[in-house]
């Protein structure tokens, strides 16, 4: 039964929409969930960023991975999925539970989980349509390296309030970039010629 729901979801997504099975349209709810995630991340602020200026760090976010202008649809969906998965993992640790308001954290995790479910269905579909494994692997590695640097920073800063605040702002900025990519995908509707 657990496998039946994702299969039915995939079938509905393939058969609905203007292009049928020729493309994977991100549901409108994906954009709404992304906006809610940004709002939650903003609400999670516990201390002023100005108190943490000396803790700032350049995590070397791979902007080219979320630019979207040169990415095939499968690559873009893969990048979005990896980004959401890494953010979910970052805020789904014991250390993050101690750092943030529990109610906001649960809502953030729930929203990220819902977005991941939508993207997993889409990712399966576009992976079958496009052959871009090596570029997707490079994108995934770049994002994993970025989030590894964030985790290392938190560890080095002993998970201080300022370290978490710096990370929260960083994640908001990187997530905002991925939201721009989602909007481009949503307006693309599977046509590689449109942008």
Secondary structure, DSSP 8 states (H G I E B T S, - for coil): -HHHHHHHHHHHHHHSSTTGGGS----HHHHHHHHHHHHHHHHT--S-GGGGGGG-------GGGT--SS--HHHHHHHHHHHHHHHHHHTSSHHHHHHS-HHHHHHHHHHHHHHHHHHHHHHHHHHHH---HHHHHHHHHHHHHHHHHHHHHHHHTTT-HHHHHHHHHHHHHHHHHHHHHHHHHHHHTT-TT--
